[in-house]
Amino acid sequence: MWLSDLLTRRKNYCGGQPIIKGTKFPVRSVVAYVLQQGMTPEELVTLFPHLTLAQVYDALSYYYDHKAEIDRDLAANTEEYWKAKTTL
């Protein structure tokens, strides 16, 4: 599977889904903030200063090349979140 120099997968983190290398920030979170919530990449790196614009754009590029995979990851995590929230 294609991953750039800025992205990686960690077997025991985020279910092995792609994350930004050197962070615990999943590609799905970049997609959620930028494409679903309408935040600009510049706003995202201001909110999360440990990220760079290059990392954010690389994550978005990965998403467009692997849209079905990341969309499944987003859906699975959204369902898990709401299930956990309703049992509290």
ABEGO torsion letter per residue (X at the ends): XBBBAABBBBAABGGGBBBBBGBABBAAAAAAAAAAAGBBAAAAAAABAABBAAAAAAAAAAAAAAAAAAAAAAAAAAAAAAAAAAAX
